[in-house]
Amino acid sequence: MPLGKNTKTKIKAMSDKTININVPVLARVEGEGALDIRIEDGSIIDLKLRIFEPPRLFEKFLGGRHYTEVPDIVTRICGICPVAYQMSAVYAFEKLFGTQITPWINAMRRVFYCGEWIESHALHIHLLAAPDFLGFTNAPAMAQQFPAEVRRGLKLQGLGNELIKLFGARSVNPVGVKVGGFHKAPNEADVAALVERLRAALPEAKALLEWVATFDFPAREQAFTSVSLQHPAEYPINMPGTQLISDAGHQLEINAYETYFKESQVPHSTALHSHLDGKPYLAGPLARINLNYEQLHDEVKQALTSTNIAFPSNNPYHNIVARAAEVYYGLLEAVRLLEDYQRPGRAAVEVTPKPGTAYGCTEAPRGLLWHRYEIDNDGIITFAKLVPPTSQNQARIEEDLRLSLEALGLDNDEVTLRQHAEQVIRNYDPCISCATHFLDLTVTRN
Amino acid sequence: MRITNNKPTVAVHKFTSCDGCQLAILNLEEALLTLTQLVDIKNFAEAGILDDNAQVDIAFIEGSISTPREMAHVKKIREQSQYLIAMGACATSGGIQALRNMQDGEAWINAIYASPEHIESLATSTALADHVRIDLELWGCPVSSEQITTTIRALLFGVLPKIEHDKVCLECKRSQAVCVMVSRGEPCMGPVTNTGCGALCPQFGRGCYACYGPAENPNPNALANRFEGLGMTATEISHNFLFINNNAPVFHAIGEKYKNKDQSDE
C-alpha cells in the first residue's frame, strides 16, 4: 500500500508481541553499520541505523597541512569514491584563490568523475544490491544463475576503473589530481584505445539499464525532498557554474549550505544526521535524476522511457534504476568528451594561494559532497569540515525504514522484516566509511 | 605450515579503514569469479558473505586497531586463521589515522566529538602486528589486486609469496621514468619507499609520497638532508615522513625529529 506524507501509520500486529530485530553486521554495504528495530504491540517504538565505523578524525589532521597535500589526504576517506573527495577539495581551493582552470581541465575532470560514477554504481548494482532483488545472499551465488549479467556488470565496473586510471594511474587513491589541474595529461593513443572500448560497451550499459528496470519494485511512494547540484547546461557532476537546488524550492549558492542544512549527533551513530529545514532529504542518483532529468543524454531518456518507470519518482526503490541510468550516462559523456581528444601543452595552471574560506561541492556517486576549509596566509589549512552523502541520507534511510516496514506489515516474521530492512538500506548505497569522520558536532540533549 | 584443504577457505575482515584495500578484490573483474571457484570465501561482509566464527586457512584484514572492540576481535580472528595477512597501510602501520598517536589522542577525540561518551575509540590507531602475530604483511595504500592474487596463488601452491623490498627508485629506473628530484628538484620519497605500486607517481611527473611504506635498509637521514638542500622547511620535511605510513617506526622517528626541530627553531 502506498504511503502518503510522513504519516506515522501504526499497523496493529496480529498478536501483541514484542519483536526485536537486530542485524549486527550489515552485509553488502561499505563500512560498518548495524540496525536495531524494536516493535511493541504492532508498532515500531525504536528504530536505529547504528553506525559504529570507528572515526578516523580526518578533519583534525587536515589542520596544519598545506593545501597542496589535501587531495592526497581526503582521497583516503573513501576507497570507493576517492575522485569525489579530490574534486570537492580542488574546486573549493580554486574558487577561493580565483584560479582560472582551462576548459580542458574542467572537461577532463568530468571524464575522470564519470569513471568513478560508472565504477561505484556498477559495483553497487551487481555486488551489493541486485542479489536482494533476485533472491540471493551475495553476488558470487547470483553469478551461478546470472553469469552473463554479473560478467557484464564487472566489465562495466572495470571500464569505470580504467577511466580513473587514465587520469590517476590507479582507481583507488588515484595520484593524478592537483589543485590547478592534473599532474599529467594522458597521451592520445591511450585515450583513443579506451574510447573504443567505452563505445563498444554502450549497448551493454543500455542493456544493464533495461535489465535493472525489470526488477520487481514494491510500490512504495513516499513523500521526500530531493536535493542535488544543478547546472544550466549539463547534468550535475562538478562544481563550476552550479547551484544547490531541491524540489522544495531551494536554490542556493554552495557557500550558503550551512544556513539551510543542519547536522546533529545521535547517540547510536559515529556519523551525523543531516536535515534540510528540519526535515530528512534525499541526495544521490534518484535525487539527481528527479531534479535534472532533462539534461540526460537523449539515449538515456529514450531507454528510461521504454522502461515504464517515470521520473521524477517518489519510490526509493528506483534508486537502482537511476544508478544504472547514470552508468549509461557516464559512458556516453566520457565518449563525447574524449572523442576529439588532443593532448594540451600543460595539464595544470599556476596557482597562487590566498587566505580565506574555501567552499566546495560536487556530486559524489552517492550524492552531494560538501567541503569547507579555512586557509591562512601561508596556504595552511586551519579548519576543515566535510559533509559526505551518507550522513545526509541517514535520516532519510531511517524514515524510509519506518514507512517501508509498516507498509510491508509488521506482523511478518522476523526473517522477512530483517531482509526487507536490509534491502531498504542498500537502496541508498550507504558508504559508512565516508560518513564517519566528523568534527563540528552539535549535540542534541533532552 | 601447509594448506591441506582441497578448496582453501578465506575470510576478509574490515577494521578501521576506507574500504579501499577490499576493492583490490572486488575490482578483480572476471578474476573475481575465478577466485570464488578456487577458494571458499567464508566471511567478506562487503560482498555479502558473513560467518565471523569461521575457521579459515587464510584471513585478510584491512584496517588498523582503533577501538577496544577491534583489539578483542583481531585476537579472535588470529585464533581462527592459519595464515593471517595484514592488507594495506592501515593494517601494516596504523594508516594515516595514526597521526592522532602523536597528539594527546584522548583529548583529540574529546575535542572533536561534543558527546564523546557515545564514541568508542582508542587514543591510538595501531598496526595489527602490535596486537597479534601476523604471517604476512602486504604494504600499500591501497594494495593492488596483483598483491592479493599472487599471495593467494602462492599459498595455494604451499609457499609464502616473495615480497619485494626494493626501493621505488629501482622501479623508476626499470620503467625508464625520469627522476623528478634530479631533473626538477621535486621532493620524492622514492629513495626510502617500498616498491610495489609500479612507481606510479614519478611516471605521472610527481614525487612519491611513500604510500607503500619504508623500504629495506632505507637512509631517511640522507633523504631529509637532500630535502633541506631543496629548500624545504623542517615542518615540510616532517610532513613528508609523517603521512600515510606515519606510524612505521623508521618514518616516525625522522618525522618526529624534524617536527621538533622546527618547533625549537621558532
Chai-1 contact restraints between the chains, C-beta under 6 A:
chainA,res_idxA,chainB,res_idxB,connection_type,confidence,min_distance_angstrom,max_distance_angstrom,comment,restraint_id
A,V25,B,A45,contact,1.0,0.0,6.0,A-B,restraint_1
A,A27,B,A45,contact,1.0,0.0,6.0,A-B,restraint_2
A,A27,B,G48,contact,1.0,0.0,6.0,A-B,restraint_3
A,A27,B,L50,contact,1.0,0.0,6.0,A-B,restraint_4
A,R28,B,G48,contact,1.0,0.0,6.0,A-B,restraint_5
A,E30,B,D19,contact,1.0,0.0,6.0,A-B,restraint_6
A,P54,B,T16,contact,1.0,0.0,6.0,A-B,restraint_7
A,P54,B,S66,contact,1.0,0.0,6.0,A-B,restraint_8
A,P54,B,T67,contact,1.0,0.0,6.0,A-B,restraint_9
A,P54,B,S121,contact,1.0,0.0,6.0,A-B,restraint_10
A,P55,B,S121,contact,1.0,0.0,6.0,A-B,restraint_11
A,R56,B,Q97,contact,1.0,0.0,6.0,A-B,restraint_12
A,L57,B,R100,contact,1.0,0.0,6.0,A-B,restraint_13
A,L57,B,I112,contact,1.0,0.0,6.0,A-B,restraint_14
A,K60,B,W108,contact,1.0,0.0,6.0,A-B,restraint_15
A,K60,B,I112,contact,1.0,0.0,6.0,A-B,restraint_16
A,F61,B,L99,contact,1.0,0.0,6.0,A-B,restraint_17
A,D72,B,Y209,contact,1.0,0.0,6.0,A-B,restraint_18
A,R76,B,C18,contact,1.0,0.0,6.0,A-B,restraint_19
A,R76,B,I96,contact,1.0,0.0,6.0,A-B,restraint_20
A,C78,B,C18,contact,1.0,0.0,6.0,A-B,restraint_21
A,G79,B,C18,contact,1.0,0.0,6.0,A-B,restraint_22
A,G79,B,D19,contact,1.0,0.0,6.0,A-B,restraint_23
A,G79,B,G20,contact,1.0,0.0,6.0,A-B,restraint_24
A,G79,B,L23,contact,1.0,0.0,6.0,A-B,restraint_25
A,I80,B,D19,contact,1.0,0.0,6.0,A-B,restraint_26
A,T137,B,G48,contact,1.0,0.0,6.0,A-B,restraint_27
A,N138,B,A47,contact,1.0,0.0,6.0,A-B,restraint_28
A,N138,B,G48,contact,1.0,0.0,6.0,A-B,restraint_29
A,N138,B,I49,contact,1.0,0.0,6.0,A-B,restraint_30
A,P140,B,T36,contact,1.0,0.0,6.0,A-B,restraint_31
A,A143,B,L33,contact,1.0,0.0,6.0,A-B,restraint_32
A,L154,B,E29,contact,1.0,0.0,6.0,A-B,restraint_33
A,G158,B,E29,contact,1.0,0.0,6.0,A-B,restraint_34
A,N161,B,N27,contact,1.0,0.0,6.0,A-B,restraint_35
A,A169,B,L200,contact,1.0,0.0,6.0,A-B,restraint_36
A,A169,B,F204,contact,1.0,0.0,6.0,A-B,restraint_37
A,V172,B,G20,contact,1.0,0.0,6.0,A-B,restraint_38
A,V172,B,L23,contact,1.0,0.0,6.0,A-B,restraint_39
A,V172,B,P142,contact,1.0,0.0,6.0,A-B,restraint_40
A,N173,B,P142,contact,1.0,0.0,6.0,A-B,restraint_41
A,V175,B,L200,contact,1.0,0.0,6.0,A-B,restraint_42
A,V175,B,C201,contact,1.0,0.0,6.0,A-B,restraint_43
A,V175,B,F204,contact,1.0,0.0,6.0,A-B,restraint_44
A,G176,B,F204,contact,1.0,0.0,6.0,A-B,restraint_45
A,H183,B,F204,contact,1.0,0.0,6.0,A-B,restraint_46
A,H183,B,G205,contact,1.0,0.0,6.0,A-B,restraint_47
A,H183,B,R206,contact,1.0,0.0,6.0,A-B,restraint_48
A,K184,B,F204,contact,1.0,0.0,6.0,A-B,restraint_49
A,K184,B,G205,contact,1.0,0.0,6.0,A-B,restraint_50
A,Q265,B,S115,contact,1.0,0.0,6.0,A-B,restraint_51
A,P267,B,H118,contact,1.0,0.0,6.0,A-B,restraint_52
A,S433,B,C18,contact,1.0,0.0,6.0,A-B,restraint_53
A,S433,B,D19,contact,1.0,0.0,6.0,A-B,restraint_54
A,L439,B,I112,contact,1.0,0.0,6.0,A-B,restraint_55
A,L441,B,A114,contact,1.0,0.0,6.0,A-B,restraint_56
A,V443,B,A114,contact,1.0,0.0,6.0,A-B,restraint_57
A,V443,B,S115,contact,1.0,0.0,6.0,A-B,restraint_58
